[in-house]
């Protein structure tokens, strides 16, 4: 059996039969892959405490001669991210990011920028130096860009007027087009949200800045609320549905607000 290895992030785990688990990973070398972990439900030596969601692992797996799933041979922890799993808010954010990668990415589609973004965001979430909401905004924006859905904040999608020349401070964003619309072209149609110019400037900065410079940015409460509302609508529209983890995250945030 040919053996393969790669750093990987655990996206999903389900039980399979009496003893096994099917684990879906996002790897550097092979993108999203699903492996069967033989005896993972009862093995103490091989996999105990290793195959936890969000963990960064070093994997070894092998393909058999049949049509079944590849078999996980060995796994060792590179980054466990314990602070995420002991905090319900961090767990909710991490679950959404991993589910987004799981739902969006095709099996075997190699995409190192997505891996780098997910690992960076989980690492920062675990460290706690950046706010959870800032990381949530950053991950969704950058993830959409990598996958070909860059929001258009530079000019009106209809008349091409530059954003800097918009007369009003309230700017319409068309979720379906993924672009802003100037006050002259805007009409009250479904699927359009409103963002302040200040919010759009922050989002443009997040789109273009290196990840290591994100510590410099500060979102106001208004900018945070507007950005999250826009991204939740934008991502769900292009994904085709709202993920289960996003529903939980919204419910949890609503509970905190009250």
N, C-alpha and C positions, 0 to 999 in steps of 0.2 A: 504494500500500500504506500503511495506517495505521501510524504509528510510535509506539512506546511506550518509556518509560524508567523505571528504578527502581534504587535500591540493591539489591544482591543478594549472597547467599552461595552459593558453589559447593558443591553437595551430592554430585554424582556426574558422572562423565564416561565415555562409552563410545565406541569407534571405530565409524564408520559409513562403509562403503565404503572406497575407497582413500585419500581425502583428507580426509573430513569427520569431525566428532565431534558426538555428541549430548550436550549439557551440561544437567544439571538444576540449577536454581537455586531458592533460596528468596528471594523478593522481598518488599519492604515493601508494594508496591502490588497485586500479583497473587498472592501466596502462592507455591506451588510451580509452576514452569513448566519445560518442557523445550524447548530451542531447538537448532536445528541450526547448527553453526559451520562454514560452508563453507570448505574449504581449511585447516582448523585444524591438520591434521597436517603441513602443509608450509609454511604461511605464516610468514614471519619477521617481517614488518613489523606485521601486524594483531594476532596472538594469541600470539606467542612469549613464554612465561613468564608469561602472564596468567591462563589458565584452570586454575589450580592449585586442588586441593581446599582447602576452608576459607577461601579468600580472600574478602574483601569487595570487590565491584566496583561500578562504576556502569555499568549496561547500557543499550543502545539496541537494540531489536529491531523487526521488522516482520512483519505477517501477509500472506502471499501470497493469491492468488485461489483456489488449490486447497485440497485437504484436508491438505496436508503440514504439517509442523511449522513454527512461526514461525522466522524466520531472524535469527540474531544479527548485528547490523550493526556495532556498536562496543562495546568494553569497556575500561575503565580501572581501575587498581587504586586502591582507597581504603585498604585495610589488607591487607598481604601475609602477616602472621603467620609470618615466616621461622623463628622459634624453635620453632614447633610441628613443622614438617616436618623439622627437623634433630634431633629427639629422638623416639626410638621410643615412649616412654611417652606423651608429649604427643600424638603422632600417633594412638596407639591410642584415647585418650580422645576426641579430636576426631572420629575416624572413627565412633565409636559414637554420639555426639550427632548428627552429621549423618545417619547411617543411620536413627536413630530418627525424625528429622524427615521423612526421605525415605519411610520405610515408613508412618508414621502419618498424615501430612497428605494430604488429597485435592488433586488437581490443580486449581489456580485458586482454592483456598480461602484468602482473605485472612485473615491472622492476625498483625497487628503485634506482639502480646505475645510470640509464639513467636520472631519475628525478633529482637526486642529481647533476649530471654533468650539466644538462641544467639550473637548478636554479643557480648553482655556476657561470656558464659562463655568464648568463644574468646579474647577480648581479655585476660581475666584469666589464662587458661592460658598465653598467649604471654608475658605480663609476668612470671609466676612469683611473684607476691606472695602468692597463696593456694595452699594445697596442692592437688595434682591430685585427691586423694580428696574433699576438701571441695567442690570445684567439681563433681565427678561426682555427689555426693549432692545438691547444690543444683540442678543442671540437671534431674535426673530427677524430683525432687519438684515443682519449679515447672512443669515440662513437663506432668506428669500433672494438676496442678491446672488449668492453662489449658485442658486438653482434657476437663475434667469428671470427673476421677477423683481427687478430693481424699481422701487417707487420713484416716480418722476416728480421731483420738487424744484426743478430748474426753471420751468416755464409752463404757461397755460397749455393744456393738452389740445385746446380747440383753436385758439388764435395765435399761439406761440409767443405771447407777451412774456418777457422775462419776469421771473418771480419778484425781483427787486423793484419792478415798476407797478406791482399791484397796489391799488390805492387804499384798499381796506386792510385792517389788521386781522380780520377774520377771513380765512382762506378755505374754500371748499376742496375736499379731497374725494375723488370718485373712486370707490373701492374696485369697481369692475375694470376701469381703465388703469387704475394704479397710479394716477397722476392728479396734480392740483389743477384747479380751474379758477381763472381770474374772476373778479366781481362782475365784469361786463358780460361774460359768457355764462355765468352761473344761473341756473334755474332750479327751483325746488323739485328735485327728482329723487326717487328712492336710490339708496346705495351711496349717498353722499354725506360725508361728515364734515365738520368744521374744525380747523386747527388755527391757532394763533400764529402769526409770523415768527414769533420767538420760538415756539415749539418746532416749527419746520426748520429753522436755522440749527437747532440742536440736533434734530434728526439727520440733517445733512452732514453735520460734523461727525456724528457716529458712523455714518456710511463711509466716510473717507479717511478717518483717522486710524493709525495703527492701533491694534488691540492694546498694546502696552501703554498707550497714552490715555486710555479711557478713565484713568484715575483723576484726570483733570476736569472731567465734566460734572456738572451739577444740574439736575433737573428740579425745577420748582414743582410744587404740588399740581398746579394747573398743567404744566408741560407733561408731567407724568401721567395724569389722568387722560389727557388728550392723546398722547402717544399710545397708551395701552388700548384705548378704545379703537383707535385707527388700526393698530396691528392685529388685534383680535378679529376684527371684521375682515381685514385684508388677507390674513393668512388663512382663515377659515373658508373664505370665498374661493381662493385659488386651490386649496387642498380639497375642497368639495364637501367638507363637513367639519363640524366642531368635534375635537377629540374629547375622550372621556376625562382625561387629566385636566384639560382646560375648563371643562364644566365644574370639576371639583375645585380648581384653583379660584374660579370666579365666585363659587359659593363660599369658600373659605374667606376670600377677601371681603365679601359682602357681610359676613358674620363679624369680622373685625371692625368694619365701618360702623356697625351698630353697637 
